[in-house]
Amino acid sequence: MKVAELAVRRGVTFGMLYLLILGFGLFGLSRLDLDLYPDIQFPVVIIITSYTGANPQDIETLITRPIEGAVVSAKGVEEVSSDSKQGVSLVSLKFDWGKDMEQAETDVRRNLDLIKGFLPDDSQEPIVFAFDVSMQPIIMMMVSGPYPLDELRRIADEEIAPRLERLEGIAVAGAAGGLERQINVHLDPVKVQAYGLDVNRIVGAIYSENRQEPGGYVEQGGLEFSVQVDGKYQKVEDIGDVVVGSRMSATGIQMIRLKDVAEIVDSFKDSRRIMAVDGAPSVWLMVRKQSGANTVQAANRVMAALDDVKKELGGDIEFNVMYNQADFINDSLGNLSSSAILGIIITFIVLLLFLRNFRSSLIVATAIPLSVVATFALMDMLGMTLNVLSLAGLALGVGMLVDNGIVVLENIFRLREEGRGAWLGAIEGASTVGLAVSASTLTTVAVFVPVLFVPGITGVLFKDMSFTISFSLLVSLAVALTFVPLTASRLLGGKRGNQIFAKVQERNRFSKFRENYGRSLDWTLSHRWAVVAILVGVIAITVALASSLPTEFMMEGDDSFQPVTIEAPVDSNLESTLGVFDEAKAAVEGALKPGEARMIATDVGIGEGFASIFSKGVHYGMIRIPLVKPAQ
């Protein structure tokens, strides 16, 4: 028994089957994560090592070169690049696409452990991680309130960030900008020399007195008491009381304390990064999601939690969101969804215009949502996300999804016109063109399947689009060979169906079109060489125009957010770079219309940790301009 015949004669079974597919598809859609692009794992491991106060030359000699020599022998390394900046060493290792990055990161750590003892003692521990796109902030906001910058920074670090990091899907909420408290110890060289002290011993004494050691326990009778030793400094005066040496005096041994040879100042850390909003120094909070987490849901949880955080902190803290990636994702996916729905509506109208029957048009148009919804089930099983590329694949395939159904329905329509019964016409109509529509669909799928095997980032990016188009086309073939004849045998049968085909003479409204088309075919066949010449000319013009078009890896989207990078001369210090930024900010303000920008944020200098990857030095920075959306 043929597939079409089986579907027609077992209508209830196939009806339940399609309801089941529809249910699985809608369930899969509810589980799909929303993201801007597919989950891309770049084959890059990055090593960041901070060495405060060291210039780029010292960083290169003392840190970067030893690290390069150690990690270049890690298994699978194809390329090693480094960047030595003021106080920061950045070493990048590139592996082949498809490499297990967890194993690669482990191999790099093992090699790095061999040379840690040769790095400067006062340099920080190297940070090793596999580069992940999800490490980019999903939300950037400004924290403001009636507090000085140092208190705002403390509130952001100790009060706000921990609350946000407890939210599902959030990895890190890090503060930047403002002022960070730092206790500075200014040694008096004259007094140090007079007491005969060694500077290294003084530094060692300061660190050794600021340790928390376990105190053990004490048993008394049937009770046991834990001994707690407060070894950490509790106040600034404790630092001044640290014993750094001793000397003999007339009264015996005299202890030399730190306050005797130094001035202890409760101050702030020297900032190598200045962040401001609308010209005023400010504290920023950058929220990053966990790898694989739903970007939109994670961002929505943060936005929903801000009101609660504000109430817990007394209500005088304000959050001014500068960038929210969820807004851009929702806008992008919303535009694509609207385009796909509009395409379905236009397709139905075109079908109605040519088939001249609502039931017939509805049968074919139903193939689109069935094929798309079934594709959602596959995407969920494969762990894919609903992103710009996967949704673009579905939107692109809307027009192709009805092709098979149109061919099958038109053949059923023709047989019904010739007098076949509803069931027999549906079975024969689908069976006679089944091989043709199968070959047509498979040739189209054959165009997209090779994309799955394209190496590099291109294959990773467009894999989702290839999957969605190919699977939706295969589902549309199954729908055309089963669902279309099934519904045609029911909706185009009976008394109503006979009335429809009794008006078959209405087809004559397209008779002039068919006559003109026939004459054009006659002319084409009688002037073959002229047609070939025209086609060759059109192809040549197309190739010439295509070669003149500009190319880029990914088109720029309108996310109502405009970054501007500015780079001063390499030897510029932070103060002179800020002067350049003031001029650039004034130029930006002059170019913007009143009310066009929500704020103008400047970020100048070298960041710490992950932020140092995108910084070139104190001579480099960025102006971020969140714009008011056109709809607003």
VEXMI-173341 format. One line per field, with one value per residue (C-alpha): x, y, z. Coordinates in nm, 3 decimals. Example, Ala and Ser with C-alpha at 12.3 -4.5 7.8 and 13.67 -1.06 7.14 Angstrom:
2
x 1.230:1.367 $
y -0.450:-0.106 $
z 0.780:0.714 $
# end
This chain:
632
x 0.000:0.138:0.196:-0.075:-0.325:-0.237:-0.290:-0.626:-0.761:-0.625:-0.733:-0.788:-0.448:-0.262:-0.470:-0.363:-0.006:0.000:-0.161:0.116:0.381:0.214:0.219:0.586:0.671:0.493:0.651:0.994:0.925:0.848:1.183:1.402:1.648:1.652:1.988:2.135:2.363:2.426:2.636:2.987:3.288:3.595:3.910:4.107:4.262:4.366:4.619:4.604:4.875:4.877:5.198:5.117:5.359:5.557:5.605:5.539:5.909:5.937:5.607:5.741:6.069:5.959:5.615:5.507:5.812:5.833:5.461:5.489:5.779:5.586:5.248:5.363:5.420:5.061:4.889:4.701:4.831:4.832:4.917:5.049:5.009:5.078:5.024:5.231:5.065:5.126:5.087:4.919:5.040:4.794:4.883:4.636:4.657:4.461:4.356:4.181:3.801:3.637:3.904:3.779:3.841:3.808:4.093:4.289:4.249:4.368:4.676:4.765:4.732:4.964:5.231:5.190:5.243:5.598:5.712:5.504:5.805:6.005:5.752:5.799:5.689:5.469:5.289:4.938:4.844:4.791:4.424:4.362:4.028:3.881:3.732:3.353:3.119:2.895:3.169:3.057:2.829:2.459:2.372:2.574:2.432:2.535:2.495:2.423:2.309:2.379:2.716:3.080:3.241:3.428:3.110:2.922:3.196:3.179:2.799:2.828:3.098:2.966:2.589:2.458:2.688:2.639:2.260:2.264:2.509:2.262:2.010:1.966:2.178:2.408:2.779:2.943:2.832:3.143:3.180:3.416:3.502:3.468:3.724:3.856:3.982:4.352:4.578:4.904:5.222:5.475:5.815:6.049:6.387:6.578:6.414:6.446:6.818:6.859:6.702:6.901:6.592:6.553:6.262:6.187:6.161:5.919:5.699:5.714:5.613:5.310:5.185:5.265:5.070:4.757:4.686:4.398:4.525:4.316:4.314:4.216:3.999:4.010:3.844:3.720:3.534:3.271:3.274:3.476:3.540:3.666:3.944:3.904:4.210:4.153:4.469:4.339:4.373:4.055:4.140:4.410:4.579:4.651:4.882:5.084:5.137:5.308:5.657:5.912:6.232:6.399:6.700:6.880:6.821:6.906:6.588:6.639:6.505:6.291:6.034:6.030:5.678:5.569:5.427:5.774:5.924:5.625:5.309:4.994:4.732:4.376:4.339:4.233:4.391:4.556:4.309:4.429:4.075:3.842:3.473:3.222:2.866:2.775:3.108:3.066:3.282:3.060:3.043:2.943:2.806:2.855:2.653:2.766:2.560:2.662:2.772:2.469:2.216:1.920:2.032:1.683:1.565:1.886:1.863:1.494:1.571:1.832:1.596:1.319:1.555:1.676:1.363:1.406:1.776:1.689:1.437:1.682:1.946:1.713:1.565:1.825:2.028:1.941:2.017:2.050:2.071:2.312:2.292:2.063:2.134:1.788:1.627:1.826:1.756:1.382:1.374:1.572:1.372:1.049:1.129:1.213:0.898:0.686:0.849:0.778:0.413:0.372:0.521:0.264:-0.021:0.102:0.154:-0.208:-0.336:-0.139:-0.270:-0.623:-0.578:-0.464:-0.656:-0.972:-1.094:-1.059:-1.048:-0.780:-0.569:-0.610:-0.492:-0.164:-0.111:-0.142:0.179:0.378:0.295:0.305:0.655:0.782:0.638:0.780:1.120:1.101:1.086:1.408:1.581:1.494:1.626:1.954:2.003:1.981:1.868:1.613:1.853:1.880:2.026:1.795:1.489:1.621:1.640:1.273:1.173:1.376:1.208:0.849:0.809:0.969:0.752:0.438:0.593:0.537:0.186:0.092:0.214:0.027:-0.294:-0.296:-0.268:-0.550:-0.753:-0.694:-0.803:-1.114:-1.198:-1.168:-1.431:-1.230:-1.386:-1.261:-1.059:-0.937:-0.842:-0.647:-0.460:-0.375:-0.297:-0.037:0.106:0.166:0.374:0.528:0.857:0.885:0.829:1.063:1.342:1.277:1.293:1.605:1.790:1.708:1.817:2.138:2.228:2.212:2.342:2.708:2.705:2.709:3.056:3.209:3.509:3.577:3.349:3.141:3.020:2.954:2.751:2.537:2.485:2.161:2.027:2.114:1.945:1.624:1.585:1.670:1.448:1.152:1.174:1.176:0.875:0.697:0.756:0.597:0.308:0.256:0.245:0.024:-0.152:-0.247:-0.419:-0.581:-0.736:-0.816:-1.013:-1.221:-1.252:-1.287:-1.529:-1.901:-2.171:-1.968:-1.672:-1.888:-2.019:-1.664:-1.566:-1.895:-1.764:-1.442:-1.514:-1.403:-1.048:-1.096:-1.014:-0.647:-0.685:-0.525:-0.232:-0.182:-0.204:0.058:0.280:0.247:0.344:0.650:0.757:0.721:0.940:1.200:1.227:1.255:1.527:1.742:2.075:1.936:1.800:2.135:2.317:2.080:2.128:2.507:2.493:2.273:2.506:2.811:2.645:2.540:2.894:3.036:2.788:2.844:3.223:3.185:2.971:3.146:3.191:3.181:3.165:2.843:2.609:2.569:2.239:2.056:2.059:2.027:2.374:2.672:3.026:3.311:3.673:3.940:4.316:4.560:4.935:5.092:5.307:5.012:4.942:4.595:4.554:4.637:4.413:4.126:4.184:4.146:3.828:3.683:3.730:3.579:3.284:3.216:3.221:2.978:2.744:2.751:2.663:2.365:2.024:1.866:1.706:1.861:2.101:2.001:2.353:2.716:2.946:3.325:3.565:3.937:4.239:4.325:4.072:4.143:4.085:3.857:3.829:4.204:4.155:3.988:4.213:4.534:4.661:4.593:4.601:4.293:3.928:3.569:3.267:2.936:2.622:2.289:2.038:1.667:1.487:1.319:0.980:1.018 $
y 0.000:0.340:0.616:0.841:0.557:0.460:0.820:0.852:0.518:0.559:0.918:0.900:0.741:1.000:1.279:1.172:1.138:1.498:1.617:1.434:1.601:1.937:1.879:1.778:2.081:2.328:2.163:2.193:2.558:2.633:2.480:2.651:2.907:3.251:3.387:3.622:3.370:2.994:2.872:2.906:2.762:2.932:2.712:2.971:2.954:3.282:3.338:3.670:3.763:4.096:4.254:4.593:4.870:4.682:4.842:4.651:4.567:4.410:4.228:4.082:3.967:3.849:3.702:3.675:3.492:3.231:3.158:3.130:2.887:2.670:2.649:2.625:2.251:2.188:1.927:2.066:2.424:2.573:2.934:3.136:3.514:3.754:4.114:4.277:4.587:4.814:4.582:4.300:4.002:3.845:3.515:3.354:2.992:2.890:2.528:2.348:2.375:2.078:2.050:1.957:2.292:2.157:1.916:2.190:2.419:2.138:2.074:2.443:2.459:2.160:2.318:2.649:2.489:2.400:2.763:2.938:2.937:3.138:3.422:3.733:3.676:3.986:3.909:3.773:3.412:3.357:3.331:3.053:3.011:2.900:3.197:3.192:3.441:3.424:3.601:3.925:4.130:4.083:4.388:4.702:4.950:5.254:5.256:5.596:5.734:5.998:5.845:5.920:5.708:5.484:5.397:5.338:5.099:4.915:4.886:4.755:4.500:4.380:4.440:4.439:4.195:3.900:3.935:3.928:3.637:3.423:3.449:3.150:3.175:3.450:3.374:3.702:4.054:4.269:4.634:4.875:5.241:5.454:5.437:5.128:5.157:5.086:5.128:5.286:5.252:5.528:5.434:5.709:5.614:5.820:5.644:5.303:5.359:5.501:5.191:4.964:4.789:4.594:4.696:4.338:4.232:4.517:4.408:4.047:4.148:4.341:4.040:3.779:3.968:3.973:3.598:3.399:3.080:2.801:2.814:2.453:2.361:2.334:2.064:2.145:1.875:1.737:2.043:2.134:2.495:2.615:2.874:3.160:3.373:3.710:3.734:3.978:4.354:4.498:4.869:5.089:5.139:4.765:4.800:5.070:4.842:4.570:4.495:4.529:4.507:4.565:4.737:4.759:5.066:5.177:5.017:4.690:4.560:4.818:4.703:4.902:4.932:5.019:5.355:5.452:5.435:5.488:5.685:5.473:5.643:5.521:5.612:5.474:5.251:5.430:5.393:5.291:5.297:5.596:5.540:5.823:5.886:6.225:6.358:6.252:5.970:5.675:5.310:5.055:4.708:4.445:4.123:3.809:3.495:3.133:2.942:2.783:2.986:3.153:3.511:3.661:3.481:3.561:3.930:3.942:3.790:4.061:4.340:4.196:4.168:4.529:4.664:4.417:4.502:4.870:4.818:4.605:4.880:5.151:5.278:5.550:5.348:5.403:5.175:5.328:5.047:5.132:4.810:4.509:4.235:4.085:4.392:4.347:3.972:4.025:4.293:4.080:3.764:3.964:4.113:3.771:3.619:3.898:3.846:3.472:3.526:3.789:3.544:3.280:3.528:3.645:3.283:3.203:3.504:3.404:3.048:3.179:3.398:3.113:2.816:3.028:2.815:2.878:2.509:2.425:2.721:2.628:2.272:2.390:2.678:2.434:2.266:2.572:2.575:2.194:2.183:2.471:2.340:1.992:2.155:2.307:1.955:1.859:2.179:2.101:1.743:1.865:2.130:2.418:2.768:2.993:3.252:3.489:3.227:2.936:3.160:3.309:2.956:2.900:3.237:3.164:2.828:2.953:2.988:2.651:2.464:2.501:2.393:2.021:2.074:2.289:2.028:1.746:1.944:2.067:1.710:1.601:1.897:1.793:1.434:1.550:1.768:1.460:1.286:1.085:1.035:1.224:0.935:0.789:1.133:1.210:0.877:0.882:1.254:1.219:0.888:0.993:1.300:1.151:1.060:1.401:1.606:1.375:1.430:1.805:1.826:1.612:1.824:2.135:1.966:1.858:2.226:2.294:1.966:2.027:2.338:2.101:1.985:2.327:2.368:2.671:2.934:2.952:2.595:2.650:2.964:2.839:2.486:2.593:2.748:2.437:2.209:2.410:2.449:2.086:1.930:2.162:2.075:1.702:1.746:1.945:1.649:1.412:1.656:1.682:1.303:1.229:1.528:1.699:1.394:1.315:1.662:1.689:1.363:1.506:1.878:1.844:1.552:1.524:1.755:2.071:1.930:1.838:2.195:2.326:2.114:2.187:2.543:2.434:2.656:2.951:2.849:3.034:3.361:3.262:3.155:3.473:3.429:3.070:3.180:3.452:3.208:2.958:3.220:3.319:2.954:2.928:3.236:3.102:2.767:2.929:3.176:2.948:3.117:3.462:3.333:3.172:3.496:3.694:3.449:3.463:3.843:3.850:3.608:3.817:4.136:3.958:3.834:4.182:4.345:4.077:4.121:4.496:4.456:4.514:4.203:4.154:3.855:3.954:4.237:4.514:4.521:4.829:4.774:5.146:5.128:5.302:5.233:5.465:5.356:5.622:5.570:5.842:5.825:5.515:5.710:5.912:5.891:5.860:6.232:6.330:6.051:6.190:6.525:6.359:6.191:6.521:6.661:6.349:6.357:6.720:6.628:6.340:6.564:6.818:6.548:6.419:6.581:6.679:6.377:6.133:5.972:5.833:5.894:5.918:5.679:5.690:5.411:5.495:5.291:4.933:4.704:4.404:4.037:3.970:4.343:4.362:4.147:4.433:4.712:4.826:5.053:5.382:5.551:5.360:5.370:5.367:5.593:5.405:5.582:5.410:5.576:5.625:5.365:5.500:5.377:5.594 $
z 0.000:-0.099:0.158:0.015:0.009:0.364:0.480:0.305:0.424:0.779:0.827:1.202:1.261:1.055:1.206:1.554:1.433:1.312:1.635:1.821:1.604:1.662:2.038:2.040:1.827:2.054:2.359:2.196:2.112:2.477:2.578:2.320:2.453:2.292:2.188:1.932:1.759:1.790:2.080:1.938:2.116:1.978:1.978:2.174:2.520:2.679:2.959:3.145:3.396:3.581:3.709:3.857:3.771:3.506:3.166:2.842:2.794:3.141:3.090:2.765:2.920:3.264:3.195:2.831:2.691:2.971:2.933:2.554:2.587:2.829:2.652:2.290:2.339:2.453:2.237:1.940:1.953:1.603:1.674:1.970:1.985:2.269:2.368:2.640:2.782:3.076:3.375:3.182:2.976:2.733:2.560:2.317:2.197:1.888:1.834:1.550:1.522:1.689:1.958:2.306:2.475:2.829:2.759:2.584:2.884:3.115:2.898:2.901:3.281:3.322:3.105:3.284:3.627:3.521:3.500:3.768:3.998:3.743:3.725:3.945:4.305:4.315:3.989:4.011:3.945:3.570:3.470:3.214:3.036:2.705:2.524:2.528:2.360:2.667:2.863:2.702:2.931:2.866:3.077:3.143:3.392:3.591:3.969:4.122:4.454:4.723:4.810:4.725:4.452:4.695:4.883:4.557:4.446:4.780:4.754:4.397:4.491:4.827:4.818:4.461:4.278:4.520:4.499:4.119:4.104:4.299:4.014:3.784:3.469:3.599:3.624:3.730:3.814:3.827:3.918:3.743:3.781:4.089:4.368:4.546:4.900:4.948:5.248:5.135:5.341:5.270:5.413:5.531:5.380:5.639:5.933:5.769:5.723:6.072:6.227:5.994:5.858:5.533:5.312:5.205:5.570:5.637:5.345:5.464:5.816:5.687:5.490:5.757:6.026:5.807:5.807:5.945:6.108:6.263:6.646:6.709:7.007:7.387:7.596:7.944:8.126:7.896:7.673:7.367:7.264:6.926:6.944:6.701:6.625:6.460:6.255:5.995:6.036:6.182:6.149:5.998:6.337:6.352:6.053:6.228:6.528:6.323:6.459:6.178:6.384:6.720:6.871:7.200:7.414:7.763:7.892:7.704:7.376:7.198:6.938:6.616:6.481:6.130:6.237:6.360:6.011:5.779:5.727:5.689:5.471:5.423:5.057:4.719:4.460:4.169:3.886:3.541:3.407:3.416:3.350:3.325:3.213:3.069:3.190:3.555:3.702:3.782:3.888:3.626:3.682:3.411:3.428:3.246:3.199:3.247:2.939:2.773:2.974:2.806:2.744:2.739:3.052:3.240:3.148:3.241:3.583:3.644:3.541:3.759:4.059:4.043:4.216:4.504:4.534:4.542:4.825:5.027:5.002:5.126:4.800:4.737:4.483:4.118:3.821:3.476:3.219:2.941:2.740:2.757:2.504:2.560:2.399:2.079:2.070:2.120:1.852:1.604:1.662:1.664:1.324:1.181:1.333:1.188:0.848:0.861:0.961:0.692:0.442:0.541:0.499:0.157:0.050:0.145:-0.049:-0.360:-0.332:-0.295:-0.602:-0.827:-0.680:-0.642:-0.354:0.018:0.116:-0.137:-0.031:0.335:0.270:0.116:0.360:0.652:0.536:0.650:1.024:1.037:0.889:1.104:1.430:1.365:1.313:1.662:1.808:1.627:1.739:2.100:2.073:1.918:2.187:1.940:2.027:1.863:1.727:1.433:1.198:1.284:1.261:0.939:0.798:0.881:0.736:0.423:0.379:0.408:0.032:-0.040:0.212:-0.001:-0.332:-0.278:-0.148:-0.450:-0.698:-0.520:-0.473:-0.832:-0.957:-0.724:-0.849:-1.211:-1.149:-0.968:-1.267:-1.485:-1.272:-1.019:-0.678:-0.373:-0.226:-0.556:-0.689:-0.373:-0.377:-0.749:-0.748:-0.471:-0.595:-0.957:-0.861:-0.546:-0.713:-0.881:-0.563:-0.370:-0.623:-0.622:-0.242:-0.214:-0.470:-0.266:0.058:-0.114:-0.152:0.224:0.372:0.268:0.489:0.787:0.684:0.616:0.849:1.062:1.207:0.888:0.932:1.303:1.240:0.953:1.083:1.252:0.932:0.730:0.986:0.999:0.623:0.543:0.808:0.742:0.370:0.447:0.675:0.403:0.166:0.417:0.462:0.086:0.040:0.342:0.494:0.166:0.010:0.347:0.388:0.015:0.027:0.313:0.236:-0.143:-0.131:-0.070:-0.200:-0.138:-0.326:-0.623:-0.633:-0.645:-0.942:-1.118:-1.158:-1.323:-1.620:-1.406:-1.490:-1.818:-1.640:-1.684:-2.046:-2.181:-1.949:-2.069:-2.432:-2.384:-2.200:-2.486:-2.743:-2.535:-2.524:-2.902:-2.950:-2.705:-2.881:-3.223:-3.112:-2.898:-2.970:-2.890:-2.558:-2.474:-2.554:-2.334:-2.045:-2.078:-2.075:-1.768:-1.587:-1.679:-1.553:-1.234:-1.168:-1.231:-0.994:-0.729:-0.740:-0.685:-0.373:-0.037:0.178:0.553:0.783:0.961:0.875:1.128:1.311:1.434:1.809:1.896:2.050:1.890:2.015:1.910:1.969:2.011:2.022:2.124:2.050:2.207:2.457:2.590:2.962:3.110:3.167:2.808:2.676:2.883:2.712:2.371:2.490:2.609:2.260:2.101:2.342:2.252:1.881:1.942:2.138:1.855:1.598:1.798:1.795:2.129:2.294:2.045:2.296:2.635:2.768:2.657:2.845:2.824:2.917:2.908:3.013:3.105:3.271:3.489:3.415:3.117:3.035:2.963:2.648:2.463:2.591:2.426:2.702:2.876:2.536:2.420:2.511:2.392:2.389:2.419:2.304:2.376:2.144:2.183:1.970:1.653:1.776:2.086 $
# end
